[in-house]
Amino acid sequence: MNLDEWVISIMEQLGYLGIALLMFLDNIFPPIPSEVIMPSAGYVASKGELLLVGIIIAGSCGSLLAAALLYWIGRKIPQDRLLNLVDRYGKYLFIKRADVIKALKWFEHYGHRIVFLGRMVPAVRSLISIPAGMSRMPFWKFMLYSGLGTVIWTTFLACVGFYLGENQDKMHALMSNVGNMVLAIVVIIALCFVFKRYWKKKHFS
């Protein structure tokens, strides 16, 4: 049984709860990607077994619960201790110290906006909550940005599976291209942000 079939079997057995659980794990355990979970859920909905709006709500709730948990971990655990824990136990969750440091640098350079964009970028999505907590970003703002990014992403993924689930090759090709497009958009926005700061510093200092 491949990953797609396993994910679909979980959904068929547990329904919306299974989708929420899988999306929770997506944020905690990166090797179970939302790019597989939500399109598979959309495909199940296309067969009439679940409602499309229901899987979007369930997927978003599971993802946001995990984001909130990681936020509070980042808020409560000192950075040095957290990195030491990642060194010792991160291999069991497929998380490396370099991944956490990368997320910290992204947050440091691009501020609160990266929380919204990061919800749509693989790997960053799983870790961006931690530096948000470390920086004491207001929890309501964190959840607002996370909620907006999460709902947009889960809705898109679910609709891909709903309308293209029967054509697996086309669906996987689209998902691969979209992932690259989202990453490219994030990089462009980041470059614009850096240029804007440089321009202000040069002309107003």
N, C-alpha and C positions, 0 to 999 in steps of 0.2 A: 504493500500500500504506500503510494507516494504522499507527499505533504498535502497536496490539494485534496486528495481522497480522504485523508485523515481529518482535515479541517471540516470537510463537508459532513463526515460521519458524526463529528462532535455536535455540529449544528442540528443535524437531524435528530439526535438523541436529546439534546438539552435546549434546543430552540434559541430564543433570544438570550437566555442566561449563558448559553455556550458561546454566543458571539461576544457578549460583554466580557466573559472570562478570557477568551482568546485575545481580544484587543487589550485587556489588562496585561496579559503576558507579553504582548507585542512591545509594550513600553518597558517592561522589566527584563525581558528575555529576547533581545534583538533577532536571534535566528528564526523566530516565528513572525514573519513580516505581515504588516497590514495589507501589503500589496497582494498577498495571497488570501488573507482572511476575508476582507470585505468584498472583493470580486466574487469569491466563492459563495459568500452570503447572498450577494445579488443574484447569482445563478440559482440558488435554492429558492429565492423569492420569485424568480421568473417562472418557476414550476408551480407556483401557487401554494407552497408549503408555509411560507412566511410572508409578511407584508414588507414592502420596500421601506416605508417610513419607520417601521418597527426595527428593522435591522440597523438603520442609520442611527436611531436613538440608542439602541443597545450598544452598538460599536462605539459611539461617541462617549457614552457613560463609562464604559469599561476603560477607555483610553484616558479620560479625564480623572478617574479615580487613581490610576497609576501615576499620572502626572502630579496629582496632589500629594501622593505618598512620597514621590521622589523630591518634590519641593520641600517638604518638611524634613526629610533626611538631610538635604543640603542646608537647611536652616539650623538644624540642631547639632550636626556633627562638624567639628572643625576640619578645615581643608586637609591638613596634614594627616589627621587620623583617617579621614575618608579615603585618601590616596593609599594609605597603608592597608586599609581593608580591601581596596580594589586589588592591590598587589597580591594579597593573600587568597582572596575568595573570588575575584573577578573572573578567573578562568572558568568557573562553574556557570557563569552567566554570559560568557563570551564577551566580557568587557575588559578592556585594557586601560592601564594608567594613561596612555597616550590619548585614548578616546575621551576620557574625562578632562584632561588638560586642554584638548582641542575645543571641547564645549565651553570651558571656562574662558578661553581666549576669544571665541566667537561672541560670547555674552559681553565680555569686557570691551571689545571693539565696537559692537553694533547695538548694544543696549537692549532695552525691553522689546524692541521691534522684532528681534530675532526669535522671541518666544512664539510669535504668530507664524513667521516663515518657517521656523524650525520644525513645526508640527507636520510639515509636508516633506521633510528631507530625511531619508533613511539614516540611521545611526544617530544623527543630531537629535531627531525626534525623541529618542529614548533617553538622552542625557541632558538636554537643555534645561530641564526642570531643576537639576541640581544646582548649577550656578545661579539660577533665578532665586532659589532659596538662600544660597550663601550671600548674595548681594542684598538680602532683605527687601527684595522687590515686593511691594504690597500684594498680599495674597489675592485680593479681589481683582487687581489688574492682571496678575498672572493667570487667574482662571478665565478672565474675560478674553485675553489674547489667545490663550490655549484653546478656549471653547470655540472661538471664531475659526482658528486654523484647523482644529480637529473636525468640526462639522463640515467645513468646505471639503476637506480631504476625504473623510469617510463617505460623504454624499457622492463625490466624484467616483470613488472606487466602487461603491455599491452599484451605481448606475452603469459603470463599465461591465460589471458582471451580469447585471440584469438584462442589458441589451446585446451583449456580445458573448455571453457565457457559452453558447452553443458552438461558437467559433474560437476554440482555445488558442490557435496559432495567432489569429488576429488580435485577440485580447492580450496575450503575452507580449506581442510586438508593440502594441500601443502602450502598455505599462512600462516597458523598457524605455521607450522614447520619452514618455511623460516624466519619468524619474530624472532623466538627463535634462529635460527642459526646466523642471522646477529648480534643479541645482544651478542651472545657468542663470535663471532669473534671480536667485538669491545672490549669486556672485556679482551680477550686474548692479543690483541694488546696493550691495556692500561697497562696490567700487564708486558708485555715485555718492554714497554717504562719506567715504574717505575723501573724495575730490571736493565735496562741499565744505568739509571741515578744513581742508588745506587752503581752499580759496578764501574762506573767512579769515583764517589765521594770517594769510599773506596780505590781505587788503585792509584788515582792521587792527593789526598788531603794530 
